[in-house]
Amino acid sequence: MRPVTMEEIEGLRGLNSVKVKEAHEEGKKVVGMYCMFSPSEIAIAAGAIPVTLCGTAQAPIEDAEKELPRNLCPLIKSSYGFAITDKCPYFFFSDVLLAETTCDGKKKMYELMGKIKPMHIMNLPQTSEGEDSLESWHKEMVKFKAYLEETFGVEITEEKLRDAIKLMNRERDAMKRLHKLNAHKPAPLSGMDMMLAQWLKGFNVDKEYGISLIEKLIEELEERIEKGIFAFDESAPRILLTGCPIGSGSEKVLRALEEAGASVVALENCTGYKPLDVMVDEDPDKDPLLALAEKYLKTPCSCMTPNNGRFDLIKRLAEEYDVDGVVDLTWVACHTYAIESFSLKNFVQDELGLPFIQIETDYSDSDTGQVKTRVEAFLETIEKKSATV
């Protein structure tokens, strides 16, 4: 039986759509963001509402393909499709957009999107290693702060930045504690519900309310653990899902895994645990913008080279969550994740000794049967391995 609190969390879909409209009508500023590299803290310190923008549904892709190439990542096409069709309330009510130079596809798409709404682009270093990268990323934080101050006619003080950092750290801490509950064997929450809870947090107009709901869900799950109520049977294969971000509308691989009887206990991707792993340093003697630069630069995304942090994180999660296999999800035309999958496969199989599968797909339902077949075959290999141990 599904946790009762999940119904309230799912209700955030409609609630947040209404809240962002009300906030706009009240004259509050809204900053739309796409990526986990985007520092929400600076927007909050400017008195604005940071919101994640839509980009996980198939529906607007056909419209996007009138201007974008078909052989492009579905996340990019979906994001642009939502923008040009006005079907995303968060995009519609955003006063400015924050973009980032992660992959080439997004960079070029942002050139078109920037003609629709005012946009500030943060130039992300291509490596997280070395003082030069940190210095460069720190400067980008300073530039974004100055952009919002000028655009919104506000002053972003150190005190406001520190308060925003504390708020976002509280949100990360709550989401992190929620995710870690699934390290319990068996897991108390399905991967589908974990994904939904973590994905919806980006749309929360009221951060405090969002945090309180997650705290409520944690309490309910802790009670369920004590009562022996779990999402799956203890014999269900425990899966770590890594790779490209997913959300409502792009969860078909996650859904296929759990419908086939697996328990997806860890979501390493950037709509899952990845952005929660490192907190922002709250040291009162440290420049808060430098603290933000340090935190966000540590994000182990495949756009970074090298990206050893992702391998380290997967190893930690695999051990802590006692997983039986790793599934690497790659969106079609996502070159950074597709190339990195080869090295990840060798790492998972050779160093972690775990079964591994890469699934490359898009948002459509055209290959649902094939995905189902591959998932079921993968789970059979896990069962056979377990039987021989």
C-alpha positions in Angstrom: 0.0 0.0 0.0 1.3 3.4 -1.0 2.2 5.9 1.8 -0.6 8.3 2.5 1.7 11.3 2.4 2.5 10.6 -1.2 -1.0 11.7 -2.2 -0.2 15.1 -0.7 3.1 15.3 -2.4 1.5 14.4 -5.7 -1.0 17.2 -5.1 1.9 19.6 -5.4 1.6 19.3 -9.2 -1.6 21.3 -9.3 -0.9 23.4 -6.2 2.5 24.7 -7.5 1.0 25.7 -10.9 -1.6 27.8 -9.0 1.0 29.2 -6.6 3.4 30.4 -9.3 0.6 32.2 -11.1 -0.5 33.9 -7.8 3.1 34.9 -7.1 3.5 36.5 -10.5 0.2 38.4 -10.1 1.4 39.6 -6.7 4.5 41.1 -8.4 7.0 38.5 -7.1 9.8 37.6 -9.4 10.3 34.1 -10.7 13.6 32.7 -12.0 13.3 29.6 -14.2 16.1 27.0 -14.1 16.8 23.7 -15.9 19.9 22.3 -14.3 21.3 21.2 -10.9 24.3 23.5 -11.5 21.9 26.5 -11.1 22.4 28.2 -7.7 18.9 28.6 -6.4 20.3 30.3 -3.4 21.2 33.5 -5.3 17.7 33.8 -6.7 16.2 33.3 -3.2 18.5 35.9 -1.8 17.2 38.3 -4.5 13.7 37.8 -3.2 12.8 35.7 -6.2 11.2 32.3 -6.5 13.5 29.7 -8.2 11.6 27.0 -10.1 12.5 24.1 -12.2 11.2 24.3 -15.8 9.3 21.6 -17.6 11.3 19.2 -19.9 10.3 15.6 -19.1 7.3 15.0 -21.3 6.9 13.7 -24.9 4.0 15.9 -25.9 5.7 19.1 -26.9 8.6 17.4 -28.8 6.7 17.5 -32.1 6.5 21.2 -31.9 10.1 21.6 -31.0 11.2 19.5 -34.0 9.8 22.2 -36.3 12.9 24.2 -35.3 15.3 21.7 -33.7 16.8 18.6 -35.3 15.1 15.3 -34.7 18.3 13.5 -33.7 18.6 15.6 -30.6 18.3 14.7 -26.9 14.6 14.4 -25.9 15.2 16.5 -22.8 16.4 19.4 -24.9 13.5 19.1 -27.4 10.9 18.7 -24.6 12.3 21.8 -22.8 12.2 23.9 -26.0 8.8 22.5 -27.0 7.3 23.6 -23.6 8.8 27.0 -24.1 7.4 27.7 -27.5 3.9 26.3 -26.8 3.4 28.0 -23.4 2.3 24.7 -21.9 4.6 25.1 -18.9 3.2 27.5 -16.3 6.7 27.9 -14.7 8.2 29.0 -18.0 5.3 31.2 -18.8 5.5 33.1 -15.4 9.3 33.2 -15.2 10.7 36.8 -15.4 14.2 35.6 -16.3 15.8 32.2 -17.2 19.1 30.9 -15.9 20.9 28.7 -18.4 24.3 26.9 -18.1 26.9 25.7 -20.6 26.7 22.0 -19.8 26.2 20.1 -23.1 26.5 21.4 -26.7 22.9 20.7 -27.5 21.6 22.8 -24.6 24.0 25.6 -25.3 22.7 26.0 -28.9 19.1 25.5 -27.9 19.5 28.3 -25.4 20.4 30.7 -28.2 16.9 30.2 -29.6 15.2 30.2 -26.2 16.9 33.4 -25.2 14.8 35.1 -27.9 11.6 34.2 -25.9 12.6 35.3 -22.4 15.4 37.3 -20.8 18.2 34.8 -20.1 21.4 34.8 -18.1 24.0 32.1 -19.0 26.5 30.8 -16.6 29.7 29.5 -18.2 30.4 26.2 -16.5 34.0 25.0 -16.5 34.5 21.7 -18.3 36.5 20.3 -15.4 35.9 20.4 -11.7 39.6 19.9 -10.9 42.0 22.7 -10.2 42.0 26.3 -8.7 41.4 27.8 -12.2 38.0 26.1 -12.5 36.9 27.1 -9.0 38.0 30.7 -9.6 36.2 30.8 -12.9 33.0 29.3 -11.4 33.2 31.7 -8.5 33.2 34.6 -11.0 30.1 33.2 -12.6 28.4 33.3 -9.2 29.4 36.9 -8.9 28.0 37.7 -12.3 24.7 36.0 -11.7 24.3 37.9 -8.5 25.0 41.2 -10.2 22.6 40.3 -13.0 19.7 39.7 -10.6 20.5 42.8 -8.6 20.4 45.0 -11.8 17.4 43.2 -13.4 15.2 43.2 -10.2 16.5 46.4 -8.7 17.5 44.7 -5.4 20.6 44.3 -3.2 21.7 40.8 -2.5 23.4 41.0 0.9 25.7 38.4 2.5 23.1 37.9 5.2 20.4 37.1 2.6 22.8 34.7 0.8 23.6 32.9 4.1 19.8 32.6 4.9 19.1 31.2 1.5 22.0 28.7 1.8 20.6 27.5 5.1 17.1 27.1 3.6 18.4 25.1 0.6 20.7 23.0 2.8 17.6 22.1 4.9 15.8 21.0 1.8 18.8 18.9 0.7 19.1 17.4 4.1 15.4 16.4 4.1 15.6 14.9 0.6 18.8 13.1 1.5 17.3 11.5 4.6 14.3 10.4 2.5 16.5 8.8 -0.1 18.6 7.1 2.5 15.6 5.3 4.0 15.7 3.1 1.0 19.0 1.8 2.1 16.9 -0.3 4.5 16.3 -3.9 3.2 13.6 -4.2 2.0 13.0 -0.6 0.9 10.0 1.3 2.4 9.4 3.5 -0.7 9.2 2.5 -4.4 11.6 4.0 -6.8 8.6 5.6 -8.7 7.5 7.4 -5.6 11.1 8.4 -4.6 11.5 9.9 -8.1 8.3 11.8 -7.9 9.0 13.2 -4.5 12.5 14.4 -5.5 11.4 15.6 -9.0 8.5 17.7 -7.6 10.7 19.5 -5.2 12.1 21.7 -8.0 8.7 23.1 -8.7 8.0 24.1 -5.0 7.0 27.7 -4.8 6.8 27.5 -1.0 10.1 25.8 0.1 9.1 25.6 3.7 5.9 23.7 2.9 7.8 21.4 0.6 10.3 20.6 3.3 7.5 20.0 5.8 5.8 17.5 3.5 9.1 15.5 3.0 9.5 15.5 6.8 6.0 14.1 7.1 6.7 11.4 4.5 9.9 10.5 6.4 8.0 10.1 9.6 5.4 7.9 7.9 8.0 5.7 6.3 9.9 5.3 9.6 6.7 4.1 11.2 6.1 1.7 8.3 9.6 0.3 8.7 8.8 -0.4 12.4 5.6 -2.1 11.4 7.3 -4.2 8.7 5.4 -2.5 5.8 7.6 -2.2 2.7 7.3 -1.3 -1.0 8.7 -4.6 -2.1 9.4 -8.1 -0.8 12.9 -8.7 0.6 13.6 -11.0 -2.4 13.2 -8.2 -5.0 16.4 -7.4 -6.8 17.8 -4.1 -5.5 18.7 -1.7 -8.4 20.8 1.5 -8.6 19.6 3.7 -11.5 22.1 6.1 -12.9 22.5 8.2 -16.0 20.4 10.9 -17.5 17.8 12.8 -15.4 14.2 11.6 -15.4 10.9 13.0 -14.2 7.2 12.5 -14.6 6.6 11.6 -18.2 10.1 10.2 -18.8 10.1 7.4 -16.2 9.4 4.4 -18.5 12.7 2.6 -17.7 12.2 3.1 -13.9 8.6 1.9 -14.3 9.6 -1.1 -16.4 12.1 -2.2 -13.7 9.6 -2.1 -10.9 6.7 -3.6 -12.9 9.2 -6.5 -13.6 9.6 -7.0 -9.8 12.8 -5.0 -9.1 13.1 -2.5 -6.3 14.9 0.7 -7.5 16.4 1.7 -4.2 18.9 4.4 -5.4 18.5 7.1 -8.0 22.0 8.4 -8.6 21.0 10.8 -11.4 20.7 14.6 -11.2 17.0 14.4 -10.4 17.8 12.0 -7.6 20.6 11.8 -5.1 23.5 13.5 -7.0 22.7 17.1 -6.1 22.0 16.2 -2.5 25.4 14.6 -1.7 27.3 17.7 -0.9 26.0 20.6 1.2 27.0 24.2 0.9 29.5 25.3 3.5 27.8 27.5 6.1 31.0 28.8 7.7 30.3 32.4 8.6 33.8 33.4 7.8 33.7 32.1 4.2 32.5 34.1 1.2 29.0 32.6 0.6 29.5 32.9 -3.2 32.7 30.9 -2.9 30.9 28.4 -0.8 28.2 28.1 -3.5 30.9 27.7 -6.2 32.6 24.9 -4.3 29.4 23.0 -3.8 28.0 23.2 -7.3 31.3 22.5 -8.9 31.5 19.2 -7.1 28.5 17.9 -8.9 29.7 14.8 -10.8 28.0 15.3 -14.1 29.1 13.6 -17.3 29.7 17.0 -18.9 32.8 17.2 -16.7 36.1 15.7 -17.7 37.3 13.7 -15.9 34.2 12.7 -14.0 35.7 10.5 -11.3 33.2 11.8 -8.8 30.4 9.9 -10.4 32.2 6.6 -10.1 33.0 7.3 -6.5 29.4 8.2 -5.7 28.1 5.1 -7.5 30.5 2.9 -5.5 29.3 4.4 -2.2 25.6 4.1 -3.1 26.1 0.5 -4.3 27.6 -0.5 -1.0 25.3 1.5 1.3 22.1 0.4 -0.5 23.4 -3.2 -1.0 22.4 -3.2 -4.7 22.2 -6.3 -6.9 22.7 -4.5 -10.2 23.2 -1.1 -11.9 21.1 0.3 -14.7 22.5 3.2 -16.8 19.9 5.2 -18.6 21.0 7.2 -21.6 18.8 9.5 -23.6 19.3 9.2 -27.4 21.9 11.8 -28.6 23.2 12.5 -25.0 26.8 12.0 -26.1 28.5 12.7 -22.7 26.5 10.0 -20.9 26.6 7.6 -23.8 30.4 7.7 -24.0 30.9 7.6 -20.3 28.8 4.5 -20.1 31.6 2.3 -21.5 33.9 3.3 -18.7 31.1 2.9 -16.2 30.3 -0.6 -17.4 33.9 -1.7 -16.8 33.9 0.0 -13.4 30.7 -1.6 -12.2 31.5 -5.1 -13.5 35.2 -5.3 -12.8 35.6 -3.2 -9.6 32.2 -3.6 -8.0 31.4 -7.1 -9.3 27.8 -6.2 -10.2 25.6 -6.8 -13.2 25.3 -3.8 -15.5 23.1 -2.7 -18.3 22.9 0.4 -20.4 19.5 1.3 -21.8 19.5 4.0 -24.5 16.0 5.4 -25.3 13.9 8.5 -25.7 10.6 9.8 -24.2 8.3 8.0 -26.7 6.5 4.7 -26.1 7.8 3.2 -29.4 10.3 0.9 -27.7 8.4 0.1 -24.5 8.2 -3.6 -25.4 11.9 -3.8 -26.2 12.8 -2.0 -22.9 10.5 -4.4 -21.0 12.2 -7.4 -22.6 15.7 -6.1 -21.9 14.8 -5.3 -18.3 13.4 -8.7 -17.7 16.4 -10.4 -19.2 18.7 -8.3 -17.0 16.8 -9.2 -13.9 17.1 -12.9 -14.8 20.9 -12.6 -14.9 20.8 -11.1 -11.4 18.6 -14.0 -10.2 21.0 -16.5 -11.7 24.0 -14.8 -10.2 22.3 -14.8 -6.8 21.4 -18.4 -7.1 25.1 -19.3 -7.6 26.4 -17.3 -4.6 
